[in-house]
Amino acid sequence: MKYADKDIQEMEEFYRTAQLPEKIEIMKGMVITNVPAFVDSHLTIIKLRKGVGIFEPFYDRLVLVKEILSAQ
């Protein structure tokens, strides 16, 4: 498993205080058009499906967006 309860809590805290743009390009040609909805849905999924490998990309995408926002 890639992430644990502590990781989820840290992710929630970051996004609770982060200024989210309405849209963000995470890779060339891959644009999230509603960042607040993206964050909300992805946090919900990683909390509900913790430990299920097929859902780990949801956590990975949250990490990617976090890295992009932190670099700005």
C-alpha positions in Angstrom: 0.0 0.0 0.0 1.4 3.4 -1.0 -0.4 5.5 1.6 -1.6 5.3 5.2 -4.0 7.3 7.4 -1.2 9.8 8.2 -0.6 10.4 4.5 -4.3 11.0 3.9 -4.5 13.4 6.9 -1.5 15.3 5.5 -3.1 15.5 2.1 -6.4 16.7 3.5 -4.6 19.4 5.6 -2.6 20.6 2.5 -5.7 20.9 0.4 -7.8 22.5 3.2 -5.4 25.5 3.2 -4.2 25.5 -0.4 -5.5 28.1 -2.8 -6.9 26.0 -5.6 -7.1 27.3 -9.2 -10.2 26.5 -11.1 -8.1 24.6 -13.7 -4.6 23.2 -13.9 -2.6 21.3 -16.5 -0.9 18.4 -14.8 0.8 17.0 -17.9 1.0 18.1 -21.5 -2.6 17.6 -22.8 -3.9 16.5 -19.4 -6.0 19.4 -17.8 -8.1 19.3 -14.7 -10.9 21.7 -15.4 -12.5 21.8 -11.9 -9.7 21.5 -9.4 -11.9 21.8 -6.2 -14.2 19.0 -7.4 -11.2 16.9 -8.4 -9.6 17.3 -4.9 -12.9 16.5 -3.2 -13.7 13.4 -5.2 -10.1 12.1 -5.0 -9.9 12.6 -1.2 -13.2 10.8 -0.8 -12.0 7.9 -2.9 -8.7 7.4 -1.2 -10.4 7.5 2.2 -13.0 4.9 1.2 -10.7 2.6 -0.7 -7.5 2.8 1.3 -5.5 -0.3 0.7 -7.1 -1.3 -2.6 -4.3 -1.2 -5.1 -6.4 -0.2 -8.1 -7.3 3.1 -6.4 -3.7 4.2 -5.7 -3.6 6.4 -8.9 -6.1 8.6 -7.2 -3.6 9.3 -4.4 -0.8 9.7 -7.0 -2.8 12.4 -8.9 -3.4 14.3 -5.6 0.4 14.1 -5.0 1.1 15.4 -8.5 -1.3 18.3 -8.2 0.2 19.1 -4.7 3.7 19.2 -6.2 2.6 21.5 -8.9 0.8 23.9 -6.6 3.7 23.9 -4.1 6.1 24.8 -6.9 4.1 27.8 -7.9 
